[in-house]
Amino acid sequence: MNGPTVLLDPTAELAPVARALSARPPSLDGKRVGILDISKARGNVFLDRVDELLAGRGITVMRYRKPTFTRPAPAVLVQQIAAEVDLVVEGLAD
């Protein structure tokens, strides 16, 4: 698995668009981490554990939730997240 990372957009794109990965911070120290629950069943179970682990390391965690997993996050929510945190963990489960 040393080859390039391929990410596919699940929003019905016909041909994948080349996108660079966002830069990863060298450390989470002093960062504000957002956790976005996309409203899939039991996704909160995973995200609650991520929240617990991050908070246990003294990292500031802010939680967000999409109204429904069937649609993209509303622009207002995306803007709020971008204004309030340094990076985001998004998770889902079934």
Sequence and secondary structure as in RCSB ss.txt:
>XXXX:A:sequence
MNGPTVLLDPTAELAPVARALSARPPSLDGKRVGILDISKARGNVFLDRVDELLAGRGITVMRYRKPTFTRPAPA
VLVQQIAAEVDLVVEGLAD
>XXXX:A:secstr
  S      TTT SS          S  TT EEEEEE   TTHHHHHHHHHHHHHHTT EEEEEE S TTS   H
HHHHHHHHH SEEEEE   
